[in-house]
Amino acid sequence: MHRSLRVPLVLTLAGSVAILGLSTTAAAADEVPVTAVTASGDDGNVPANTRDNNLSTRWSDEGDGVWIRFDLGSSTTVGSLAIGWHQGNTRTTSFDIETSANGTAWTNAFNGNSSGTTTQQETTSFTPRQARYVRVVGHGNTVNAWTSITEVDVFAEGGTTPPACQYPSDILNLTNWKIQLPIGDEESPDEVKQPALDTYKVSPWFVPAADCQSVVFRAAVNGVTTSGSGYPRSELREMNGSSNAAWSSTSGTHTLVVDQTVLHLPNDKPHLVVGQIHDGEDDVSVFRVEGTSLYVTNGDTTHHKLVTSSLQVGTRFQVKFVVSGGQIKAYYNNTLQTTISKSFTGAYFKAGAYTQANCTNSSPCSASNYGEAKLFNVTVTHS
């Protein structure tokens, strides 16, 4: 906060957070006055609370796309926002920053996530531009569908240093992948291949995490599904250059390693697939989260092997498939869990968030009800 309180200044360059320990009054000259603040709604925690110089009060609203808007009185240069997040040290919030000259037509300035590590204000910088209005658009957090902000300050300068990570490809090697998304036309979800994938992101479905250490994959229960599935996905599909990957379980050795954390599970049916082997027709074996349980499946045998019954949301873990000689070996945190004998062709790996719930078995039927995982690393090798 920059009006009268001395707190550490937190600088975020597209998600890279550094505590600079500067007096906030030293930067007050760059602060842009706010003449009014309004919001899409509230639960009694009103918009004005974000301008009262008090981190113990907040504005809150529930749902995907809720917003809080700051009127700067006249057109001025805007380059960054210092935002305090309610319970920001225990949850990560997905959000956008947008600017407008007239309060009607909006231009995106930033999309990403809060760090999830602090209740102090985090400064998110973007390319400076002229605007009279600036707003924060919320997409819920890793615990629930609420967006709750304790304090916001607006600044003229945003810095010109390139962000540490602008796209998921800055974190994960996506050379031989394409992304399948839970958005698009009915039964025809959006799909992005290389080379477009290298400069692609879409909030909140496929974005770099705020700390630039992982990529967030989200699929809501009301998302668009492929023609062969009733469930939505934000998932990488293995490629071989510009062609779909297709290999055999009886020739060579094929390995998938996924280092990840499950961030959120859908309501009622809290099921999420976090790694797959697929052949030319159907899934062959997957790692499937069901609440706190993690299973390895064998075709239609969903509960072939219980890996653990104590997997908590927010826990980092690693899964691995090694396929060779007509066998699938499934590992959890580098410990072999099961060996499945199976011959198949046309195979490929998948990784991300494949939500195993939809509007028929999980409510509400909205974007606020979703499965989400973040991937720190995903590697595939063939030998």
N, C-alpha and C positions, 0 to 999 in steps of 0.2 A: 504494500500500500504506500501511496506516495503523497498523501495529503498532510499527515502529521505524524505518522507512526514510523519507527525505525525497525525494519525487519530485513533479513537477507534478500537480496535480489536474485531471483532464479531465472536464468536465461535458457530458453529452449530454442534450439535451431532444428526445426522439424523433428523434434522429439529428443534431442540430446540435451540432457539437463546438467547444469553445472551451478553449484552454489558459489556465488561470487563474493558474498559477505559485504556488500556495499550498503552504505546508508541510503535508504530510499529517498531521503530529502535531497540528496546530491543530484538525483536525476529528475527532480521535480520540474525543471525548466522545460523538459521535453513533454510533460504531461499535457494532454488535450482536455479542456474542460468539457463536462457532460451537463447538458441543460435539462434533460429529461430521460427517464428510463421506463420502458413498458415491456410487456411480455405476452406470450400466447395464453397464459393462464397461471394460476398458482394454487397452492393448497393452504393458503393462509400465511405462508412464508413469501412475502411480497417482493416485487422487483427492486423497490427502494432499498432493501436490505443489502444489496450489492454495492451501495455507495455510502454506507454509514460508517466506514472506517472501523468495522468490527467483524473479525473473523468468526465470531460465535453466532452470528445471525446469517441468514441465507435466503435466497430465492429458490423455490422448487416447483417443478412441474413434471408430470408423468406422460410418457409416450414418445414414440419415434418422431422427430422433427419439431419438438417444442423449441421455443426460442425466447431470447431476451434481447431487447433492442435498446441501443444507446444513441440519443440524439445529441450531436455535437454543436447544434445551434446554427452552424453555417458550414460551408464546404472548407475542409482543411486537410492537411496531410496526415494520414494514418499509416503506421508501420508496425505496431505491435499492441498486444493486449496482455496485461498481467492479471491472471485469473486464479482465484482461490476456489478449490473444490471441496465441498462438504465431504468429510471422511476420505479426503484425498490420499491418505496414507494407507488405506485398506482396500480401495477399489479404483479401477481405471475407467474413465468416462470417454466415450467416443463423441467427438464434436466437430463442427465446422465453424469457421469464422467467415462472415460475408460482409460486404460493404455496399453502400448504395448512395446515389446522389439525391434521390427523391423519396426513398422509403418504399418504393414499389418494385423497381427493377434491381435485382441483387447480383453481385459478382462474387464468386468464390475466391477467398484469399488464402484459406488454409483448411485442410481436413486431416484428422489424425486422432490421437488419444492423449489423455493426461498421463503423467508418469506413474501414478499409483503409489508414490513414495512419500508424499508430503501434504500437509494441510496448509502450508504457506502458499503465497501466490507464485505461479509459474508464468514466466513471460514467454509468449509464443510470438515469434517474429515472422513477418511476411514482406513481400515486396511493397515498399511504400506507395501509396496512391491517394488521390483526392477523393474525399467522401464527406457527406454530412452525417450519414447513419452507419453504424456498425452493429452487427448482431452475432450472438453465439447461438448456434443451432445444435441441440442435443439429440443423441441417439441412444440414450440409456448408458448404463454402466455394467460392470462385470458381476454385480449382485442383483440388480433389478432394472426396471425400465425408467427410473427417475433421472432427471438432470437437476443437480443441486449445486448452486454457486454461491460462495460466501462473499466474494468481493471482486470487483473488476475495475482496473485503471486502464486508460487508453493513452497511447503514446504516439508521437509523430514519427519517430525514427524506429526502423525495424532492423537495421543492419543489412549489409550486402554480402556477407559471407555465405557461400552456398550451403544449403542444408546438409547435414551429415547423411541423411537418407530421405530422398524424395519419393522413391518407389520401392515396392517389395523386392525388385531385382537388385537393389543396392544392398540387401541383406542376404537373400537366398540366391543361389545359382539356378536360374530358371532357363538355362540354355536349351535343355531338352524336356521342356514342359509346356503345357497350355493350361489355362485356368477355365473352369466351368463354374458358372455363377448362378445364384438363385433369383436372378432378375432377367427381364426380357419378355418376349411374347409367350403366351400360353403354350406349354409343351415345346417351347423352343428357347431355352435359356441362353443368355449371352455367353459367348465363348471367345477368348482372346488368345491368339497364337503369337509365336515369334514372327517377325521382330517387334510387333506392336507391344507385346507383353513387357518388354524391357522398360517402357515408359508408361506403364499402365497402373492405375490404382482406382478403386471406387469405394468410397466410404458409405457404410461401415463394413462392407462385405469383404474387402481385400485391401488392407492398408498396412504400412509400416507401423510398428508399435512406437510409442513416444520415445522410448530409450534407444531406438535403432538397433536393438538386439534381437528382434523377432518380427514376424509378420502375423497379423491377426486375420483369421478366416471366420466369417460369420454366415450362418444360413438360418433364416427365420422360417417358422412353421408354415407361413402363408406364401413362401417363395415359389417361384416357377420351378417345375421339375422336368427332367428329360422324359421322353416318351416311354422309356423302359423302366421308370421308377415312379413311385408315389411320394418320394421324399426329396426335399431340396438340398442342394449342396453348394458349398464354396470350396472347390477341391481342385488340386493339381492333377492332371492326367499326363502320364509319361509319353514323351514323343521320341522319335528317332529322326532328328533334323526336322524337316517339314512334313514327315509322314508319322502316322500313329505307330508307336512302338508295338512290336509283336514278336515275342520270343517263346521258346519251348522249355518246359520243365525238365526235359530229358537231354538237353544239349547246353553245355556251358554252365556257369554259375552266375546267379542273378541275385543281387542284394539291395534291399531298401532299408535305410536307417532314418528314423524320424525322432528328433529331439524336440519335445513339445510340452505344453501345459494346456489342460482343459480349463477354460475361463468361465463357461456358462453352459448349463443344460436346459433343454426345454421343459416346460411344465408338464405334469401328469405322466408323460412318458419321457423320462430324462435319459434318452439314448442318443449316442453319437458315435459314428464310425470315424476312427482317427488314423487309419492306414489300411490299404487294400492291395490284394492281388486279384486281378480280373483277367479272365480269358476272353476269347472271341464272343462269348455269349452271356456270361454271368460272373458274379464274384466267386472266387475260388476259396479264399480265406481272408478274414479281416480281423483287425483289432477293434473291438466294440465296447464302448463304455455304457454301462447301465447303472445310473446312480453312482454308487461308490464301488461297483464291481467292474472289472475289466476282463473280457473274455477273448479267446481266440476261437473263431468259427471254422467249421469245415463244411463248405458249401451251405446247404440248408440247415445243418446242425449248428444252431446259433450258439449254444453253450457247450461247445466241444471241450474247451479247457478254461477253467476259472483261473485267471492269472493272479488276481488279488481282489479281496472284498473290501479293501480300505483305501481306495484311491479317492482322495479329496480334491474337489475343485481348487485350482490354484497350485497343485503339486506338479513339479517338473519331473518328467520321466522320459525314458527312451524305449521305443519298440523297434524290432528288427525282424525282417524276413530274409532268409537265405534259401534259395531254390536251386537244386541241382540233383542230377541222377534220379529224377522222378520223385523227389521228396521236398517238402516244405518244412524248414526248421524255423520256429517262431521263438524270439527272445524278448524278454522284458528286463530292462536295465542290465543287458549283457548276460543274463542267465537263461539258458535254454528252458522253454516251457513245454513244448510238445513238438513231435515230428509227425507229419501227415504225408502218407504215400499217395501220390496222385500224378497222373500224366495228363498234360494239357498243352495246347498250342495257342498262338495268337494272344499271348499274355502281355500284361503291362501293369505297372504299379500306379497307385493313387495315394494322395496324402492331402490332408486339410481338415475341413469340418463337413461331414456328411450327416446331417440331422436326420435321425430315424423317428421323426414325429411330424405330423401335419395337422391340418384343421379338423380332421375327423376324430383325432384322439388326444388333442392337446389344445388348451385354451389359455388366454384369448387367441383368436385367429388374427394375429397382428404381427407387425415387425418387432414389437417389444418382447415377443416370445421366440427364443432362438437357441441354437447351439453355437458355441464359439470355442475356438482353440487358437493358440499362438504357437508358431513353429520357429524354433531357434535355428534349426538346421534340418535339411532333408537332402540325403545323398543316395544316388543310385550307381551301382557299378555292375558291369557285365564282363565276364572273363571266360 
